[in-house]
Amino acid sequence: MSASVVTYEQLKAMLANHSVQLFDVRKPDEFQAGRIPDSTNIPLGQLEESLKLPQEQFELQFKVKAPRKEDENIVFHCRSGNRSLSALEIAHRLGFIKARHYAGGYIDWEAHEKK
């Protein structure tokens, strides 16, 4: 498995420790319909411009701490892993080289949570 992939178990542990910056790159209506706790919705189409925002502006807009390029706890997710992989490519290109994605996405999360 790629170093840039986070599993359900890893994500669950990171959430429990409050040691994750989790960004949901799905559309706002998908986010409203169901989401992973503590995730912040930044639709994929807005991600690049959002990651380029000055820290203060990012925090005003999204009500969370702005990710820094050296952060190791940035995780993107979507519904099934496709959009989050695109998000990861954008983030890496912008210098967030330690960012990762939850490849299973919300589908995987929901399946585990319903057990």
Backbone hydrogen bonds, N-H to C=O, Kabsch-Sander energy under -0.5 kcal/mol:
donor,donor_aa,acceptor,acceptor_aa,energy
5,V,2,S,-1.7
6,V,101,H,-2.5
11,L,7,T,-2.6
12,K,8,Y,-2.9
13,A,9,E,-2.1
14,M,10,Q,-2.5
15,L,11,L,-2.7
16,A,12,K,-2.2
17,N,13,A,-1.9
18,H,15,L,-1.0
19,S,14,M,-3.0
21,Q,73,N,-3.1
22,L,20,V,-0.7
22,L,38,D,-0.5
23,F,21,Q,-0.6
23,F,75,V,-3.1
24,D,22,L,-0.5
24,D,40,T,-2.7
25,V,23,F,-0.6
25,V,77,H,-2.7
30,E,27,K,-0.7
31,F,27,K,-2.2
32,Q,28,P,-2.5
33,A,29,D,-1.5
34,G,30,E,-0.9
34,G,31,F,-0.7
39,S,36,I,-1.7
40,T,22,L,-2.7
42,I,24,D,-2.3
42,I,40,T,-0.7
44,L,25,V,-2.0
46,Q,43,P,-2.4
47,L,43,P,-0.7
47,L,44,L,-1.1
48,E,44,L,-0.6
50,S,46,Q,-2.2
51,L,47,L,-2.8
52,K,48,E,-1.0
53,L,50,S,-1.2
58,F,54,P,-2.5
59,E,55,Q,-2.4
60,L,56,E,-2.2
61,Q,57,Q,-2.4
62,F,58,F,-2.8
63,K,59,E,-1.7
71,D,68,R,-1.8
75,V,21,Q,-2.7
75,V,73,N,-0.5
76,F,100,R,-2.2
77,H,23,F,-2.3
85,L,81,G,-1.1
86,S,82,N,-1.6
87,A,83,R,-2.5
88,L,84,S,-2.2
89,E,85,L,-2.0
90,I,86,S,-2.2
91,A,87,A,-2.8
92,H,88,L,-2.9
93,R,89,E,-2.2
94,L,90,I,-1.8
95,G,92,H,-1.4
96,F,91,A,-2.8
97,I,95,G,-1.9
98,K,69,K,-0.6
99,A,96,F,-1.6
100,R,74,I,-2.6
101,H,4,S,-3.0
102,Y,76,F,-2.7
103,A,6,V,-0.5
103,A,101,H,-1.1
105,G,102,Y,-1.1
106,Y,78,C,-2.5
107,I,79,R,-2.5
108,D,104,G,-1.5
109,W,105,G,-2.3
110,E,106,Y,-2.9
111,A,107,I,-2.0
112,H,108,D,-2.2
113,E,109,W,-2.6
114,K,110,E,-1.6
115,K,112,H,-1.1
